[in-house]
Amino acid sequence: SRMFAGCDVAGCFRSDDAGVTWRNRSEGLSDYFVSELAEHPRLTNVLFASTWSGVDKSVDGGLSWNVVRTGFPPVNAGFYSCPIACVRFNPENDAVLYAFRGCSRGDAGPGTPKAEVYRSEDGGESFRRIDREGDFPKDSKIVDAAVVGKDSLLVTISGKGVYRSDDGGATWTESNAGLPHRKVWQMAAAPSDPRIVYLAVRLSGEANVCDSGVYKSTDAGRTWVESDAGLPRIPPRNGNGLLHMHHTPDV
């Protein structure tokens, strides 16, 4: 019955009655701009909040939080020194986590646009940057990420496409084979088999062209095929197409 919600300006909320009632649980949270919440796959009281100021960790089921700063850039005047889009666990070793610098779920975000990847090997107590300068396009932000194998990771960069690493995040290459364009958004890896990944693609912006939808990969993001039979095809007006992807844990 326990549920969590992260808000863009209101911190974190927790429900203990399957969402009927909610209470704000933001004690100690470094930043109330929360991009995403990540629950530990095994330790039910451990959570990580991705915020515009970095990563916060809770060890009491989200009742209180402590900021994790070791390994991240020093705090600047605006505190938005390292906005984190999401935190992901390694499916084969939950002591290993990745934090992806990017933006909250909007196009914009604080600070200078910069895509970076950080790795923790101590359960999220400290992090270190593992990507290299030049791996990602200049002035880009990571929107979402997935760990699709022991050493394989995927990231989406809005307007720039999908990037893949097969060496634990040390090097990155484009991985867009089969996609209609590079305006990618959120992704979700199947818990039963992380090599199966679903990707939400936004509208390209070309006039009167409906080219958003869902794409699927069965080879850990190396290639993609359209997988949106049954979704409506509506000519674009002012919208952005499909924005959100979430995978049911037991499917």
C-alpha positions as CSV (number, residue, x, y, z in Angstrom):
1,S,0.0,0.0,0.0
2,R,3.0,2.3,0.2
3,M,3.4,4.8,-2.6
4,F,5.7,7.8,-3.3
5,A,5.4,10.9,-5.4
6,G,8.0,13.4,-6.3
7,C,7.0,17.0,-7.3
8,D,8.6,19.7,-9.3
9,V,8.3,22.3,-6.6
10,A,6.9,20.5,-3.5
11,G,9.4,17.9,-2.6
12,C,8.4,14.3,-1.8
13,F,5.0,12.8,-0.7
14,R,4.3,9.4,0.8
15,S,1.0,7.4,1.0
16,D,0.5,4.4,3.3
17,D,-3.0,3.7,2.1
18,A,-2.6,3.0,-1.6
19,G,-2.9,6.7,-2.6
20,V,-6.0,7.6,-0.7
21,T,-4.2,10.1,1.5
22,W,-0.7,11.7,1.2
23,R,1.7,13.5,3.5
24,N,4.6,15.6,2.6
25,R,7.9,13.9,3.6
26,S,10.6,16.3,2.7
27,E,12.6,16.6,5.9
28,G,16.3,17.1,5.1
29,L,15.6,17.2,1.3
30,S,18.2,19.5,-0.3
31,D,15.9,20.6,-3.1
32,Y,12.1,20.6,-3.6
33,F,12.5,20.2,-7.4
34,V,12.3,16.4,-7.7
35,S,12.9,14.9,-11.1
36,E,12.3,11.3,-10.1
37,L,12.3,8.8,-7.2
38,A,14.2,5.5,-7.4
39,E,13.4,2.6,-4.9
40,H,16.0,0.1,-4.0
41,P,15.2,-3.2,-5.6
42,R,15.8,-5.2,-2.4
43,L,15.9,-2.8,0.6
44,T,12.4,-1.5,0.9
45,N,13.2,1.5,3.1
46,V,16.0,2.9,0.8
47,L,15.1,5.5,-1.8
48,F,17.0,8.0,-3.9
49,A,15.6,11.3,-5.1
50,S,16.9,12.9,-8.2
51,T,16.7,16.7,-7.8
52,W,17.9,19.8,-9.5
53,S,20.7,20.0,-6.9
54,G,21.9,16.4,-7.1
55,V,21.0,13.2,-5.3
56,D,19.3,12.7,-1.9
57,K,19.1,9.4,-0.1
58,S,16.5,8.1,2.4
59,V,17.0,5.0,4.6
60,D,13.7,5.2,6.5
61,G,11.2,4.8,3.7
62,G,11.2,8.4,2.6
63,L,10.5,9.9,6.0
64,S,13.7,11.9,6.0
65,W,16.5,12.6,3.5
66,N,20.2,13.4,3.3
67,V,22.0,14.9,0.4
68,V,24.8,13.0,-1.3
69,R,27.6,15.3,-2.4
70,T,30.7,13.2,-2.6
71,G,31.9,13.0,-6.1
72,F,29.6,15.7,-7.5
73,P,30.6,19.3,-8.5
74,P,30.8,21.7,-5.6
75,V,27.6,23.6,-4.8
76,N,27.4,26.9,-6.6
77,A,25.5,30.1,-5.7
78,G,22.3,28.8,-7.2
79,F,22.8,25.4,-5.7
80,Y,21.9,23.9,-9.1
81,S,25.4,22.6,-9.6
82,C,24.4,19.1,-10.9
83,P,20.7,18.6,-11.8
84,I,20.0,14.8,-11.9
85,A,17.4,13.4,-14.3
86,C,17.3,9.9,-12.7
87,V,19.1,7.3,-10.7
88,R,19.4,3.7,-11.9
89,F,20.5,0.4,-10.2
90,N,22.7,-2.2,-11.8
91,P,20.3,-5.2,-12.2
92,E,23.1,-7.7,-11.3
93,N,24.6,-5.8,-8.3
94,D,22.4,-3.4,-6.4
95,A,25.4,-1.8,-4.7
96,V,26.2,-0.2,-8.0
97,L,24.1,2.9,-9.0
98,Y,24.3,5.4,-11.8
99,A,23.2,9.0,-11.6
100,F,22.6,10.8,-14.9
101,R,23.0,14.6,-15.1
102,G,20.4,16.2,-17.2
103,C,17.0,17.8,-16.7
104,S,13.7,17.3,-15.0
105,R,10.9,16.0,-17.1
106,G,10.6,19.3,-18.9
107,D,12.6,20.6,-21.9
108,A,14.3,23.2,-19.7
109,G,16.2,22.9,-16.5
110,P,18.6,24.9,-14.3
111,G,22.2,25.6,-15.1
112,T,24.3,25.2,-18.2
113,P,23.1,22.2,-20.3
114,K,25.5,19.3,-19.8
115,A,25.1,15.6,-20.0
116,E,27.2,13.6,-17.5
117,V,27.1,10.1,-16.0
118,Y,28.1,9.3,-12.4
119,R,28.7,5.8,-10.8
120,S,28.5,4.7,-7.2
121,E,29.9,1.4,-6.0
122,D,29.0,1.8,-2.3
123,G,25.2,1.8,-2.4
124,G,24.9,5.5,-3.2
125,E,27.1,7.0,-0.4
126,S,29.4,8.5,-3.0
127,F,29.7,8.9,-6.7
128,R,32.3,9.6,-9.4
129,R,32.0,10.8,-12.9
130,I,32.7,8.1,-15.5
131,D,32.0,9.6,-18.9
132,R,34.5,11.6,-20.9
133,E,34.3,15.1,-22.3
134,G,33.0,14.8,-25.9
135,D,31.1,11.6,-25.5
136,F,27.8,13.5,-25.7
137,P,26.8,16.4,-27.9
138,K,27.7,19.9,-26.5
139,D,24.9,21.7,-24.6
140,S,22.8,18.6,-24.2
141,K,20.9,17.1,-21.2
142,I,20.1,13.5,-20.4
143,V,16.3,13.0,-20.1
144,D,16.2,9.3,-19.1
145,A,18.4,6.2,-18.8
146,A,18.3,2.5,-18.4
147,V,20.8,-0.1,-17.3
148,V,20.3,-3.0,-19.8
149,G,23.0,-5.4,-18.7
150,K,26.0,-5.8,-16.3
151,D,28.0,-3.2,-18.2
152,S,25.5,-1.8,-20.7
153,L,23.7,1.5,-20.3
154,L,21.4,3.6,-22.4
155,V,20.5,7.3,-22.2
156,T,18.1,9.5,-24.1
157,I,19.1,13.1,-25.0
158,S,16.2,15.2,-26.1
159,G,16.7,16.2,-29.7
160,K,20.0,14.2,-29.9
161,G,18.8,10.6,-29.8
162,V,19.8,7.5,-27.9
163,Y,23.4,6.8,-26.7
164,R,24.7,3.4,-25.6
165,S,27.7,2.3,-23.5
166,D,28.9,-1.3,-23.3
167,D,31.8,-0.7,-20.9
168,G,30.0,0.5,-17.8
169,G,29.7,4.1,-19.0
170,A,33.3,4.7,-19.9
171,T,32.6,5.4,-23.6
172,W,29.4,6.2,-25.5
173,T,28.1,5.9,-29.1
174,E,24.9,6.8,-30.9
175,S,22.3,4.0,-31.0
176,N,19.4,5.2,-33.2
177,A,19.1,2.5,-35.8
178,G,15.4,2.2,-36.8
179,L,14.2,5.4,-35.1
180,P,12.4,8.0,-37.3
181,H,14.3,11.0,-35.8
182,R,16.3,12.0,-32.8
183,K,13.6,13.6,-30.6
184,V,13.5,10.8,-28.0
185,W,12.1,11.0,-24.5
186,Q,11.5,8.4,-21.8
187,M,12.4,4.7,-21.9
188,A,11.6,1.7,-19.8
189,A,13.5,-1.6,-19.6
190,A,11.7,-4.8,-18.8
191,P,12.5,-6.2,-15.3
192,S,12.2,-9.7,-16.7
193,D,14.8,-9.1,-19.4
194,P,16.6,-5.7,-19.4
195,R,17.6,-6.3,-23.1
196,I,13.9,-5.5,-23.9
197,V,13.5,-1.7,-23.9
198,Y,10.6,0.6,-24.8
199,L,11.2,4.1,-26.0
200,A,8.8,7.1,-26.2
201,V,9.5,9.2,-29.3
202,R,8.2,12.8,-29.5
203,L,7.0,14.6,-32.6
204,S,9.7,15.8,-34.9
205,G,8.0,19.1,-35.4
206,E,7.7,18.7,-39.2
207,A,4.4,20.3,-40.3
208,N,1.4,17.9,-40.4
209,V,3.5,14.9,-39.7
210,C,2.6,12.5,-36.9
211,D,5.9,10.7,-36.2
212,S,5.8,10.2,-32.4
213,G,5.1,6.9,-30.8
214,V,6.6,3.8,-29.1
215,Y,9.6,2.0,-30.3
216,K,10.9,-1.3,-29.0
217,S,14.4,-2.9,-28.8
218,T,15.1,-6.6,-28.1
219,D,18.9,-6.2,-28.3
220,A,19.6,-3.8,-25.4
221,G,19.0,-0.7,-27.5
222,R,21.2,-1.5,-30.5
223,T,18.3,-1.4,-32.9
224,W,14.6,-0.2,-32.7
225,V,11.3,-1.1,-34.3
226,E,8.0,0.6,-34.2
227,S,5.7,-0.9,-31.5
228,D,2.6,1.2,-31.1
229,A,-0.2,-0.7,-32.9
230,G,-3.4,0.5,-31.3
231,L,-2.3,4.0,-30.3
232,P,-4.1,6.8,-31.9
233,R,-2.5,8.6,-34.8
234,I,-3.6,12.2,-34.5
235,P,-2.2,15.0,-36.7
236,P,0.0,17.3,-34.5
237,R,-1.2,20.7,-33.4
238,N,0.5,22.1,-30.3
239,G,1.4,18.9,-28.5
240,N,4.6,16.9,-28.2
241,G,3.3,13.4,-28.7
242,L,3.9,10.6,-26.3
243,L,5.9,11.7,-23.2
244,H,5.9,9.1,-20.5
245,M,6.9,5.5,-20.3
246,H,6.7,3.2,-17.3
247,H,7.1,-0.6,-17.0
248,T,4.9,-2.7,-14.8
249,P,7.4,-4.4,-12.4
250,D,5.9,-7.9,-12.8
251,V,5.6,-7.9,-16.6
